[in-house]
């Protein structure tokens, strides 16, 4: 008998809409979410939690306070600390794995039209 | 000014010893750990937490109770539920990213010679 692993590429192939994280697994009260990013997101923060970004394909730039930024290529990880303003920018489409507690909204406290439905599984 | 991402391949290149998870980042009270796996581990469980395995290179088989098993290739994720006995087996060397709460010991409640020092960062 075999249990089934979660294939990130196969799950990503099911996602069309950018900036719409989709849950693929849970670890206690944390969630693994895949997302396709394309273009500029908005500045936002998550007041109560750190947020991890692992780039699966492409490149992601995350702008940070004080003119800092971090550039992530494939296989690179960055954890945005709790409460820190950040703005993800994908100059070309990229694919990321997010890890954060269940219930975190993609736009943090900012809201707006890029706010995605939460806890949507694929 | 640039912040520095964590490059998984570069960190893995610093790890020689198999079955010795090394912490590369924290997300709240969770840790990201990289490990090189080679051969058969021991049956064990983590009484208080789920444990996530993401294969970075190679293949990993995880034996589970009732003759179940899961086979993970590169880019595949599996979450072993809290309290479930499991035995990782790498027939050839493989590289994995583990995600679990700070303080989890690799051999769970079993102990033994494969028990690695905990909370060692690279």
gemmi code that builds the backbone of each chain (N, CA, C; Angstrom):
import gemmi

chains = {
    "A": [
        ("UNK", (0.858, -1.192, 0.000), (0.000, 0.000, 0.000), (0.892, 1.240, 0.000)),
        ("UNK", (0.473, 2.210, -0.750), (1.289, 3.421, -0.817), (0.472, 4.654, -0.463)),
        ("UNK", (1.058, 5.493, 0.394), (0.515, 6.829, 0.602), (1.034, 7.711, -0.540)),
        ("UNK", (0.398, 8.845, -0.733), (0.717, 9.679, -1.893), (1.437, 10.944, -1.456)),
        ("UNK", (2.613, 11.198, -2.029), (3.286, 12.463, -1.721), (2.621, 13.605, -2.486)),
        ("UNK", (2.929, 14.803, -2.096), (2.409, 15.991, -2.773), (3.478, 16.503, -3.725)),
        ("UNK", (3.174, 16.457, -5.008), (4.134, 16.893, -6.014), (3.926, 18.388, -6.294)),
        ("UNK", (4.928, 19.189, -5.950), (4.758, 20.643, -6.052), (4.473, 21.073, -7.491)),
        ("UNK", (5.208, 20.501, -8.446), (5.020, 20.915, -9.845), (3.615, 20.578, -10.335)),
        ("UNK", (3.120, 19.400, -9.966), (1.774, 18.999, -10.397), (0.722, 19.913, -9.781)),
        ("UNK", (0.919, 20.289, -8.539), (-0.029, 21.211, -7.896), (0.052, 22.599, -8.542)),
        ("UNK", (1.277, 23.064, -8.812), (1.424, 24.391, -9.433), (0.743, 24.452, -10.792)),
        ("UNK", (0.747, 23.321, -11.492), (0.115, 23.293, -12.818), (-1.388, 23.527, -12.731)),
        ("UNK", (-1.947, 23.363, -11.548), (-3.386, 23.590, -11.365), (-3.721, 25.050, -11.049)),
        ("UNK", (-2.692, 25.860, -10.870), (-2.928, 27.254, -10.469), (-2.748, 28.157, -11.677)),
        ("UNK", (-3.772, 28.940, -11.993), (-3.654, 29.879, -13.107), (-3.500, 31.307, -12.622)),
        ("UNK", (-4.263, 31.653, -11.620), (-4.378, 33.037, -11.162), (-3.144, 33.433, -10.337)),
        ("UNK", (-2.498, 34.539, -10.676), (-1.401, 34.977, -9.811), (-1.920, 35.554, -8.495)),
        ("UNK", (-1.041, 35.575, -7.501), (-1.335, 36.166, -6.188), (-2.513, 35.488, -5.502)),
        ("UNK", (-2.702, 34.201, -5.767), (-3.814, 33.454, -5.159), (-3.278, 32.174, -4.525)),
        ("UNK", (-2.756, 32.280, -3.318), (-2.145, 31.112, -2.671), (-3.157, 29.973, -2.512)),
        ("UNK", (-2.675, 28.760, -2.759), (-3.514, 27.569, -2.637), (-2.857, 26.628, -1.643)),
        ("UNK", (-3.633, 26.146, -0.696), (-3.103, 25.269, 0.351), (-2.915, 23.859, -0.200)),
        ("UNK", (-1.733, 23.280, 0.083), (-1.475, 21.901, -0.356), (-1.261, 20.942, 0.808)),
        ("UNK", (-0.977, 21.458, 1.985), (-0.737, 20.568, 3.137), (-0.754, 21.387, 4.417)),
        ("UNK", (-0.998, 20.675, 5.511), (-0.905, 21.316, 6.822), (0.110, 20.580, 7.694)),
        ("UNK", (0.732, 21.344, 8.558), (1.716, 20.842, 9.526), (1.279, 21.433, 10.862)),
        ("UNK", (0.640, 20.637, 11.688), (0.006, 21.176, 12.895), (-0.925, 22.321, 12.458)),
        ("UNK", (-0.749, 23.508, 13.013), (-1.636, 24.609, 12.604), (-0.973, 25.538, 11.589)),
        ("UNK", (0.018, 25.015, 10.890), (0.665, 25.757, 9.802), (0.202, 25.199, 8.464)),
        ("UNK", (0.317, 26.042, 7.436), (-0.065, 25.593, 6.096), (1.076, 25.801, 5.104)),
        ("UNK", (1.172, 24.869, 4.177), (2.015, 25.018, 2.987), (1.102, 25.502, 1.872)),
        ("UNK", (1.494, 26.587, 1.222), (0.680, 27.163, 0.157), (1.560, 27.383, -1.064)),
        ("UNK", (1.029, 27.053, -2.224), (1.720, 27.368, -3.474), (1.078, 28.587, -4.104)),
        ("UNK", (1.903, 29.399, -4.736), (1.366, 30.575, -5.425), (2.207, 30.893, -6.646)),
        ("UNK", (1.510, 31.426, -7.626), (2.132, 31.972, -8.821), (2.160, 33.485, -8.629)),
        ("UNK", (3.316, 34.085, -8.744), (3.430, 35.532, -8.554), (3.805, 36.164, -9.883)),
        ("UNK", (3.227, 37.315, -10.170), (3.486, 37.965, -11.456), (3.226, 39.452, -11.291)),
        ("UNK", (4.282, 40.223, -11.350), (4.136, 41.667, -11.238), (4.385, 42.155, -9.819)),
        ("UNK", (3.796, 43.294, -9.509), (4.046, 43.942, -8.217), (2.893, 43.702, -7.269)),
        ("UNK", (3.207, 43.266, -6.063), (2.192, 43.140, -5.026), (2.134, 44.463, -4.254)),
        ("UNK", (1.404, 44.482, -3.169), (1.305, 45.718, -2.370), (2.169, 45.587, -1.110)),
        ("UNK", (2.543, 46.718, -0.572), (3.199, 46.746, 0.735), (2.224, 46.262, 1.804)),
        ("UNK", (2.677, 45.338, 2.630), (1.824, 44.861, 3.723), (2.700, 44.199, 4.781)),
        ("UNK", (2.099, 43.914, 5.922), (2.804, 43.206, 6.993), (1.844, 42.199, 7.613)),
        ("UNK", (2.422, 41.199, 8.272), (1.614, 40.245, 9.032), (1.945, 40.462, 10.505)),
        ("UNK", (0.980, 41.017, 11.200), (1.236, 41.516, 12.547), (1.634, 40.420, 13.523)),
        ("UNK", (1.094, 39.208, 13.293), (1.233, 38.175, 14.316), (2.169, 37.036, 13.939)),
        ("UNK", (2.773, 37.087, 12.765), (3.569, 35.918, 12.362), (4.655, 36.246, 11.352)),
        ("UNK", (5.729, 35.466, 11.423), (6.709, 35.413, 10.342), (6.048, 34.768, 9.122)),
        ("UNK", (6.684, 34.938, 7.958), (6.169, 34.317, 6.729), (7.361, 33.846, 5.899)),
        ("UNK", (7.337, 32.559, 5.510), (8.452, 31.992, 4.740), (8.103, 31.908, 3.266)),
        ("UNK", (9.067, 32.305, 2.431), (8.974, 32.196, 0.967), (10.094, 31.270, 0.493)),
        ("UNK", (9.742, 30.220, -0.224), (10.736, 29.364, -0.889), (10.427, 29.414, -2.380)),
        ("UNK", (11.382, 29.883, -3.178), (11.135, 30.001, -4.623), (11.318, 28.639, -5.288)),
        ("UNK", (10.284, 28.220, -5.986), (10.305, 26.925, -6.694), (10.794, 27.115, -8.126)),
        ("UNK", (10.372, 28.185, -8.775), (10.917, 28.499, -10.100), (10.847, 29.995, -10.314)),
        ("UNK", (11.773, 30.498, -11.115), (11.807, 31.925, -11.403), (12.553, 32.703, -10.343)),
        ("UNK", (12.296, 33.997, -10.320), (12.985, 34.873, -9.359), (11.962, 35.778, -8.690)),
        ("UNK", (12.205, 36.057, -7.438), (11.319, 36.921, -6.653), (12.163, 37.970, -5.936)),
        ("UNK", (11.716, 39.204, -6.022), (12.341, 40.265, -5.233), (11.360, 40.664, -4.153)),
        ("UNK", (11.826, 40.800, -2.942), (10.967, 41.271, -1.859), (11.552, 42.580, -1.351)),
        ("UNK", (10.804, 43.657, -1.543), (11.246, 44.935, -1.000), (10.920, 44.981, 0.489)),
        ("UNK", (11.844, 45.574, 1.245), (11.758, 45.627, 2.700), (11.944, 47.075, 3.148)),
        ("UNK", (11.678, 47.367, 4.408), (11.830, 48.746, 4.872), (13.265, 49.265, 4.685)),
        ("UNK", (13.406, 50.575, 4.717), (14.716, 51.236, 4.669), (15.483, 50.900, 3.396)),
        ("UNK", (14.754, 50.809, 2.294), (15.377, 50.534, 0.989), (16.140, 49.228, 0.931)),
        ("UNK", (15.866, 48.333, 1.854), (16.436, 46.987, 1.753), (15.586, 46.167, 0.797)),
        ("UNK", (16.192, 45.133, 0.255), (15.436, 44.164, -0.534), (16.170, 42.843, -0.495)),
        ("UNK", (15.453, 41.790, -0.865), (16.091, 40.477, -0.978), (15.676, 39.891, -2.320)),
        ("UNK", (16.655, 39.317, -3.014), (16.425, 38.707, -4.324), (16.532, 37.206, -4.164)),
        ("UNK", (15.473, 36.493, -4.510), (15.435, 35.033, -4.326), (15.379, 34.345, -5.678)),
        ("UNK", (16.303, 33.421, -5.893), (16.233, 32.549, -7.061), (15.674, 31.191, -6.668)),
        ("UNK", (15.625, 30.316, -7.653), (15.104, 28.956, -7.422), (15.892, 28.271, -6.299)),
        ("UNK", (15.169, 27.663, -5.367), (15.833, 26.959, -4.261), (16.345, 27.886, -3.187)),
        ("UNK", (15.823, 29.102, -3.160), (16.241, 30.039, -2.113), (15.045, 30.404, -1.216)),
        ("UNK", (15.366, 30.550, 0.052), (14.379, 30.718, 1.126), (14.616, 32.050, 1.820)),
        ("UNK", (13.526, 32.711, 2.181), (13.650, 33.908, 3.014), (12.447, 33.958, 3.947)),
        ("UNK", (12.720, 34.306, 5.197), (11.645, 34.429, 6.178), (11.469, 35.903, 6.514)),
        ("UNK", (10.313, 36.452, 6.162), (9.993, 37.837, 6.518), (9.544, 37.837, 7.974)),
        ("UNK", (10.236, 38.599, 8.832), (9.873, 38.568, 10.249), (8.486, 39.177, 10.505)),
        ("UNK", (7.907, 38.707, 11.566), (6.613, 39.208, 12.048), (6.598, 40.730, 12.087)),
        ("UNK", (5.553, 41.318, 11.518), (5.364, 42.760, 11.637), (6.163, 43.602, 10.664)),
        ("UNK", (7.027, 42.973, 9.868), (7.879, 43.745, 8.958), (7.159, 43.977, 7.627)),
        ("UNK", (7.072, 45.244, 7.234), (6.478, 45.573, 5.944), (7.299, 44.960, 4.825)),
        ("UNK", (6.598, 44.437, 3.811), (7.309, 43.859, 2.670), (6.430, 43.966, 1.432)),
        ("UNK", (7.094, 43.967, 0.285), (6.376, 44.019, -0.986), (7.040, 43.058, -1.970)),
        ("UNK", (6.386, 41.920, -2.264), (6.917, 40.986, -3.251), (6.745, 41.546, -4.666)),
        ("UNK", (7.763, 41.377, -5.468), (7.732, 41.815, -6.864), (8.321, 40.714, -7.737)),
        ("UNK", (7.527, 40.257, -8.701), (8.003, 39.246, -9.651), (8.056, 39.913, -11.021)),
        ("UNK", (9.255, 40.259, -11.444), (9.378, 40.954, -12.737), (8.990, 40.030, -13.879)),
        ("UNK", (9.201, 38.750, -13.682), (8.667, 37.716, -14.567), (7.905, 36.747, -13.674)),
        ("UNK", (6.970, 35.969, -14.229), (6.193, 35.061, -13.378), (7.112, 34.122, -12.605)),
        ("UNK", (6.807, 33.916, -11.351), (7.584, 32.947, -10.568), (6.631, 32.128, -9.705)),
        ("UNK", (7.151, 31.023, -9.197), (6.349, 30.094, -8.397), (6.983, 29.968, -7.017)),
        ("UNK", (6.175, 30.090, -5.989), (6.712, 30.040, -4.629), (5.905, 29.104, -3.740)),
        ("UNK", (6.613, 28.580, -2.749), (5.984, 27.841, -1.651), (6.019, 28.750, -0.431)),
        ("UNK", (4.847, 29.015, 0.129), (4.724, 29.830, 1.337), (4.463, 28.916, 2.513)),
        ("UNK", (5.057, 29.230, 3.657), (4.749, 28.480, 4.873), (4.421, 29.499, 5.951)),
        ("UNK", (3.247, 29.342, 6.550), (2.772, 30.294, 7.553), (1.606, 29.672, 8.302)),
        ("UNK", (1.229, 30.251, 9.423), (0.124, 29.665, 10.179), (-1.187, 29.705, 9.390)),
        ("UNK", (-2.043, 28.754, 9.650), (-3.391, 28.744, 9.076), (-4.065, 30.086, 9.379)),
        ("UNK", (-4.743, 30.632, 8.389), (-5.514, 31.851, 8.639), (-4.849, 33.130, 8.178)),
        ("UNK", (-3.574, 33.055, 7.776), (-2.899, 34.280, 7.335), (-3.450, 34.704, 5.977)),
        ("UNK", (-3.769, 35.981, 5.862), (-4.310, 36.549, 4.621), (-3.160, 37.163, 3.833)),
        ("UNK", (-3.202, 36.990, 2.508), (-2.040, 37.369, 1.688), (-1.690, 38.854, 1.763)),
        ("UNK", (-2.671, 39.690, 1.965), (-2.400, 41.132, 2.019), (-2.251, 41.648, 3.465)),
        ("UNK", (-2.155, 40.714, 4.412), (-1.943, 41.129, 5.799), (-3.059, 42.034, 6.279)),
        ("UNK", (-2.677, 43.181, 6.822), (-3.672, 44.116, 7.367), (-4.136, 45.138, 6.330)),
        ("UNK", (-3.684, 45.021, 5.110), (-3.924, 46.085, 4.131), (-5.237, 45.964, 3.379)),
        ("UNK", (-5.687, 44.703, 3.137), (-6.879, 44.516, 2.317), (-6.629, 44.925, 0.878)),
        ("UNK", (-7.701, 45.265, 0.156), (-7.563, 45.706, -1.226), (-7.870, 44.603, -2.222)),
        ("UNK", (-7.808, 44.967, -3.496), (-8.304, 44.066, -4.541), (-7.434, 42.831, -4.730)),
        ("UNK", (-6.203, 42.855, -4.265), (-5.345, 41.673, -4.406), (-5.545, 40.680, -3.262)),
        ("UNK", (-6.429, 40.987, -2.335), (-6.698, 40.061, -1.239), (-7.338, 38.782, -1.782)),
        ("UNK", (-6.694, 37.649, -1.540), (-7.178, 36.377, -2.077), (-8.051, 35.670, -1.048)),
        ("UNK", (-8.950, 34.839, -1.563), (-9.711, 33.957, -0.673), (-8.719, 33.116, 0.118)),
        ("UNK", (-9.028, 32.899, 1.373), (-8.103, 32.180, 2.250), (-8.511, 30.722, 2.367)),
        ("UNK", (-7.515, 29.872, 2.674), (-7.777, 28.463, 2.969), (-8.439, 27.727, 1.787)),
        ("UNK", (-8.007, 28.071, 0.570), (-8.478, 27.359, -0.616), (-7.461, 26.275, -0.947)),
        ("UNK", (-7.923, 25.035, -0.978), (-7.027, 23.889, -1.187), (-7.043, 23.457, -2.650)),
        ("UNK", (-5.917, 22.939, -3.091), (-5.876, 22.228, -4.359), (-5.275, 20.859, -4.097)),
    ],
    "B": [
        ("UNK", (20.613, 48.445, -0.483), (21.011, 47.452, 0.531), (20.263, 46.152, 0.250)),
        ("UNK", (20.952, 45.063, 0.428), (20.325, 43.777, 0.155), (20.391, 42.862, 1.363)),
        ("UNK", (19.275, 42.267, 1.666), (19.256, 41.173, 2.622), (19.641, 39.897, 1.862)),
        ("UNK", (20.028, 38.880, 2.583), (20.563, 37.680, 1.948), (19.579, 36.529, 2.065)),
        ("UNK", (19.227, 35.920, 0.920), (18.366, 34.740, 1.003), (19.191, 33.529, 1.423)),
        ("UNK", (18.511, 32.487, 1.790), (19.176, 31.227, 2.182), (19.127, 30.291, 0.985)),
        ("UNK", (20.314, 29.974, 0.465), (20.390, 29.104, -0.706), (20.506, 27.647, -0.238)),
        ("UNK", (19.489, 26.855, -0.543), (19.452, 25.487, -0.006), (20.645, 24.664, -0.491)),
        ("UNK", (20.984, 24.785, -1.763), (22.094, 23.981, -2.299), (23.409, 24.355, -1.631)),
        ("UNK", (23.615, 25.657, -1.414), (24.864, 26.087, -0.776), (24.939, 25.587, 0.663)),
        ("UNK", (23.825, 25.596, 1.346), (23.817, 25.085, 2.728), (24.039, 23.578, 2.737)),
        ("UNK", (23.388, 22.873, 1.809), (23.550, 21.407, 1.770), (25.010, 21.023, 1.509)),
        ("UNK", (25.705, 21.856, 0.748), (27.111, 21.555, 0.445), (27.977, 21.596, 1.699)),
        ("UNK", (27.454, 22.211, 2.755), (28.213, 22.274, 4.016), (27.962, 21.056, 4.906)),
        ("UNK", (27.043, 20.201, 4.502), (26.672, 19.064, 5.348), (27.328, 17.798, 4.810)),
        ("UNK", (28.109, 17.137, 5.648), (28.735, 15.883, 5.213), (28.052, 14.674, 5.837)),
        ("UNK", (27.746, 14.791, 7.108), (27.256, 13.659, 7.893), (25.789, 13.361, 7.564)),
        ("UNK", (25.464, 12.117, 7.231), (24.042, 11.807, 7.040), (23.292, 11.774, 8.370)),
        ("UNK", (21.993, 11.935, 8.286), (21.091, 11.852, 9.447), (21.432, 12.883, 10.526)),
        ("UNK", (21.955, 14.031, 10.099), (22.316, 15.089, 11.055), (21.681, 16.406, 10.602)),
        ("UNK", (20.413, 16.605, 10.940), (19.718, 17.812, 10.483), (20.410, 19.082, 10.971)),
        ("UNK", (20.489, 20.056, 10.093), (21.106, 21.345, 10.405), (20.071, 22.443, 10.183)),
        ("UNK", (19.930, 23.312, 11.162), (18.930, 24.379, 11.094), (19.436, 25.493, 10.177)),
        ("UNK", (18.565, 25.949, 9.265), (18.945, 27.060, 8.379), (18.072, 28.302, 8.582)),
        ("UNK", (16.918, 28.139, 9.218), (16.034, 29.300, 9.402), (14.956, 28.945, 10.411)),
        ("UNK", (14.389, 29.997, 11.007), (13.240, 29.802, 11.893), (12.055, 30.619, 11.400)),
        ("UNK", (10.884, 30.066, 11.658), (9.614, 30.703, 11.305), (8.791, 30.641, 12.589)),
        ("UNK", (8.700, 31.747, 13.298), (8.104, 31.726, 14.642), (8.837, 30.669, 15.466)),
        ("UNK", (8.149, 29.691, 16.033), (8.841, 28.662, 16.813), (9.046, 27.368, 16.015)),
        ("UNK", (9.014, 27.498, 14.695), (9.316, 26.363, 13.825), (10.707, 26.525, 13.226)),
        ("UNK", (11.295, 25.396, 12.829), (12.614, 25.443, 12.197), (12.595, 24.763, 10.828)),
        ("UNK", (13.381, 25.324, 9.929), (13.716, 24.680, 8.657), (15.071, 24.017, 8.856)),
        ("UNK", (15.131, 22.722, 8.543), (16.379, 21.974, 8.727), (16.706, 21.246, 7.428)),
        ("UNK", (17.964, 21.264, 7.061), (18.415, 20.470, 5.921), (19.126, 19.228, 6.431)),
        ("UNK", (18.959, 18.134, 5.705), (19.637, 16.895, 6.095), (19.975, 16.083, 4.854)),
        ("UNK", (21.075, 15.384, 4.983), (21.488, 14.405, 3.996), (21.099, 13.045, 4.563)),
        ("UNK", (20.349, 12.277, 3.818), (19.911, 10.957, 4.309), (20.580, 9.889, 3.456)),
        ("UNK", (21.001, 8.804, 4.109), (21.708, 7.753, 3.379), (21.527, 6.445, 4.136)),
        ("UNK", (20.760, 5.557, 3.550), (20.550, 4.256, 4.187), (19.251, 4.217, 4.969)),
        ("UNK", (19.213, 3.325, 5.935), (17.975, 3.110, 6.693), (18.047, 3.809, 8.040)),
        ("UNK", (17.002, 4.549, 8.355), (16.896, 5.155, 9.676), (16.161, 4.171, 10.591)),
        ("UNK", (15.787, 4.612, 11.770), (15.070, 3.730, 12.704), (13.586, 4.119, 12.740)),
        ("UNK", (12.773, 3.165, 13.130), (11.361, 3.458, 13.392), (11.263, 4.402, 14.590)),
        ("UNK", (10.477, 5.458, 14.428), (10.278, 6.385, 15.545), (9.015, 7.201, 15.283)),
        ("UNK", (8.588, 7.913, 16.299), (7.432, 8.812, 16.159), (7.737, 10.100, 16.917)),
        ("UNK", (7.018, 11.160, 16.536), (7.108, 12.423, 17.278), (5.748, 12.630, 17.942)),
        ("UNK", (5.754, 12.473, 19.251), (4.483, 12.398, 19.986), (3.662, 13.675, 19.904)),
        ("UNK", (4.363, 14.826, 19.788), (3.654, 16.094, 19.936), (3.524, 16.905, 18.653)),
        ("UNK", (4.018, 16.379, 17.553), (4.002, 17.224, 16.348), (4.012, 16.424, 15.054)),
        ("UNK", (3.385, 17.018, 14.027), (3.583, 16.578, 12.656), (5.033, 16.895, 12.247)),
        ("UNK", (5.476, 16.277, 11.157), (6.832, 16.536, 10.639), (6.771, 16.531, 9.112)),
        ("UNK", (7.267, 17.611, 8.501), (7.221, 17.719, 7.030), (8.570, 17.387, 6.419)),
        ("UNK", (8.525, 16.600, 5.346), (9.702, 16.254, 4.544), (9.487, 16.799, 3.127)),
        ("UNK", (10.413, 17.609, 2.642), (10.408, 18.042, 1.237), (11.728, 17.584, 0.627)),
        ("UNK", (11.640, 16.733, -0.393), (12.868, 16.197, -0.999), (13.465, 17.238, -1.952)),
        ("UNK", (14.727, 17.580, -1.717), (15.435, 18.560, -2.545), (16.181, 17.850, -3.684)),
        ("UNK", (16.764, 16.699, -3.386), (17.377, 15.909, -4.464), (17.345, 14.446, -4.058)),
        ("UNK", (17.281, 13.591, -5.067), (17.274, 12.153, -4.804), (15.871, 11.649, -4.503)),
        ("UNK", (15.814, 10.490, -3.893), (14.525, 9.867, -3.570), (14.535, 9.384, -2.127)),
        ("UNK", (13.389, 9.483, -1.498), (13.230, 9.055, -0.109), (11.995, 8.180, 0.000)),
        ("UNK", (12.161, 7.056, 0.688), (11.006, 6.224, 0.996), (10.759, 6.351, 2.487)),
        ("UNK", (9.520, 6.529, 2.872), (9.181, 6.565, 4.300), (8.219, 5.411, 4.566)),
        ("UNK", (8.685, 4.461, 5.360), (7.797, 3.372, 5.755), (6.872, 3.853, 6.868)),
        ("UNK", (5.628, 3.407, 6.778), (4.571, 3.831, 7.698), (3.902, 2.590, 8.286)),
        ("UNK", (3.083, 2.749, 9.282), (2.415, 1.580, 9.879), (1.551, 0.826, 8.862)),
        ("UNK", (1.237, -0.408, 9.209), (0.334, -1.244, 8.399), (0.855, -1.456, 6.983)),
        ("UNK", (2.173, -1.616, 6.874), (2.806, -1.866, 5.569), (2.551, -0.778, 4.538)),
        ("UNK", (2.172, 0.407, 5.000), (2.089, 1.534, 4.075), (3.484, 2.135, 3.904)),
        ("UNK", (3.662, 2.822, 2.801), (4.883, 3.595, 2.612), (4.587, 4.731, 1.645)),
        ("UNK", (5.494, 5.715, 1.643), (5.360, 6.795, 0.681), (6.723, 6.995, 0.035)),
        ("UNK", (6.709, 7.160, -1.282), (7.937, 7.358, -2.045), (7.971, 8.796, -2.523)),
        ("UNK", (9.017, 9.503, -2.150), (9.126, 10.920, -2.480), (10.282, 11.151, -3.435)),
        ("UNK", (10.003, 11.810, -4.554), (11.061, 12.258, -5.449), (11.329, 13.740, -5.243)),
        ("UNK", (12.229, 14.269, -6.034), (12.600, 15.680, -5.935), (11.359, 16.566, -6.105)),
        ("UNK", (11.210, 17.543, -5.224), (10.065, 18.453, -5.318), (8.782, 17.846, -4.787)),
        ("UNK", (8.902, 16.792, -3.986), (7.709, 16.184, -3.396), (7.743, 16.316, -1.870)),
        ("UNK", (6.545, 16.533, -1.340), (6.353, 16.861, 0.069), (5.475, 15.805, 0.718)),
        ("UNK", (5.798, 15.465, 1.968), (4.905, 14.597, 2.727), (4.959, 15.026, 4.188)),
        ("UNK", (3.799, 15.050, 4.814), (3.724, 15.412, 6.227), (3.358, 14.158, 7.025)),
        ("UNK", (4.280, 13.717, 7.865), (4.003, 12.584, 8.748), (3.186, 13.110, 9.924)),
        ("UNK", (1.989, 12.572, 10.130), (1.160, 13.112, 11.211), (1.757, 12.826, 12.601)),
        ("UNK", (1.396, 13.700, 13.503), (1.785, 13.581, 14.907), (1.543, 12.162, 15.422)),
        ("UNK", (2.543, 11.610, 16.074), (2.358, 10.327, 16.748), (2.448, 9.105, 15.850)),
        ("UNK", (2.600, 9.304, 14.546), (2.616, 8.160, 13.621), (4.048, 7.636, 13.477)),
        ("UNK", (4.203, 6.340, 13.722), (5.511, 5.715, 13.535), (5.921, 5.816, 12.077)),
        ("UNK", (7.210, 6.083, 11.858), (7.715, 6.151, 10.483), (9.194, 5.802, 10.470)),
        ("UNK", (9.629, 5.327, 9.300), (11.048, 4.991, 9.129), (11.504, 5.472, 7.761)),
        ("UNK", (12.308, 6.534, 7.727), (12.862, 7.021, 6.453), (13.958, 6.075, 5.949)),
        ("UNK", (13.938, 5.817, 4.662), (14.946, 4.970, 4.025), (15.394, 5.633, 2.723)),
        ("UNK", (16.705, 5.869, 2.626), (17.269, 6.437, 1.395), (18.161, 5.369, 0.781)),
        ("UNK", (17.659, 4.725, -0.249), (18.463, 3.650, -0.850), (19.703, 4.217, -1.522)),
        ("UNK", (19.608, 5.462, -1.978), (20.779, 6.216, -2.415), (20.740, 7.525, -1.636)),
        ("UNK", (21.865, 8.206, -1.481), (21.862, 9.443, -0.698), (20.835, 10.436, -1.250)),
        ("UNK", (20.108, 11.060, -0.357), (19.184, 12.104, -0.798), (19.271, 13.289, 0.152)),
        ("UNK", (18.716, 14.404, -0.296), (18.760, 15.647, 0.471), (17.336, 16.101, 0.744)),
        ("UNK", (17.063, 16.445, 1.987), (15.699, 16.839, 2.342), (15.687, 18.119, 3.167)),
        ("UNK", (14.568, 18.820, 3.031), (14.257, 19.953, 3.900), (13.179, 19.475, 4.863)),
        ("UNK", (13.469, 19.590, 6.162), (12.510, 19.223, 7.204), (11.923, 20.498, 7.791)),
        ("UNK", (10.635, 20.483, 8.092), (10.025, 21.612, 8.784), (9.267, 21.055, 9.981)),
        ("UNK", (9.594, 21.580, 11.153), (8.984, 21.078, 12.391), (9.264, 22.076, 13.499)),
        ("UNK", (8.566, 21.951, 14.625), (8.789, 22.909, 15.706), (10.211, 22.808, 16.260)),
        ("UNK", (10.707, 23.912, 16.729), (12.003, 23.947, 17.415), (12.000, 22.896, 18.532)),
        ("UNK", (13.100, 22.181, 18.654), (13.237, 21.231, 19.766), (12.954, 19.786, 19.409)),
        ("UNK", (12.463, 19.531, 18.192), (12.170, 18.144, 17.817), (13.479, 17.398, 17.574)),
        ("UNK", (13.583, 16.214, 18.166), (14.779, 15.374, 18.033), (14.549, 14.377, 16.905)),
        ("UNK", (15.601, 14.124, 16.130), (15.417, 13.336, 14.899), (14.911, 11.922, 15.154)),
        ("UNK", (15.265, 11.345, 16.284), (14.825, 9.975, 16.563), (13.564, 9.928, 17.433)),
        ("UNK", (12.925, 11.087, 17.621), (11.674, 11.104, 18.385), (11.898, 10.572, 19.794)),
        ("UNK", (11.076, 9.613, 20.178), (11.149, 9.057, 21.532), (12.069, 7.850, 21.615)),
        ("UNK", (12.729, 7.503, 20.532), (13.462, 6.236, 20.493), (14.880, 6.325, 21.010)),
        ("UNK", (15.538, 7.478, 20.809), (16.947, 7.588, 21.158), (17.807, 6.692, 20.274)),
        ("UNK", (18.995, 6.315, 20.774), (19.884, 5.429, 20.024), (20.996, 6.191, 19.325)),
        ("UNK", (21.855, 5.438, 18.668), (23.098, 6.017, 18.144), (22.873, 6.986, 16.992)),
        ("UNK", (21.720, 6.929, 16.344), (21.460, 7.860, 15.236), (20.875, 9.183, 15.724)),
        ("UNK", (20.691, 9.321, 17.037), (20.170, 10.585, 17.570), (21.192, 11.696, 17.333)),
        ("UNK", (20.759, 12.736, 16.641), (21.670, 13.837, 16.277), (21.568, 14.950, 17.306)),
        ("UNK", (22.661, 15.718, 17.428), (22.620, 16.940, 18.230), (21.515, 17.826, 17.673)),
        ("UNK", (20.797, 18.477, 18.562), (19.653, 19.276, 18.148), (20.056, 20.749, 18.045)),
        ("UNK", (19.318, 21.473, 17.225), (19.467, 22.920, 17.141), (20.880, 23.341, 16.720)),
        ("UNK", (21.471, 22.575, 15.802), (22.775, 22.950, 15.251), (22.541, 23.707, 13.948)),
        ("UNK", (23.046, 24.936, 13.891), (22.814, 25.796, 12.724), (23.989, 25.741, 11.753)),
        ("UNK", (23.669, 25.902, 10.486), (24.714, 26.157, 9.491), (24.345, 27.436, 8.760)),
    ],
}
model = gemmi.Model(1)
for chain_id, residues in chains.items():
    chain = gemmi.Chain(chain_id)
    for i, (resn, *xyz) in enumerate(residues, 1):
        res = gemmi.Residue()
        res.name, res.seqid = resn, gemmi.SeqId(i, " ")
        for name, pos in zip(("N", "CA", "C"), xyz):
            atom = gemmi.Atom()
            atom.name, atom.element = name, gemmi.Element(name[0])
            atom.pos, atom.b_iso = gemmi.Position(*pos), 0.0
            res.add_atom(atom)
        chain.add_residue(res)
    model.add_chain(chain)
structure = gemmi.Structure()
structure.add_model(model)
structure.setup_entities()
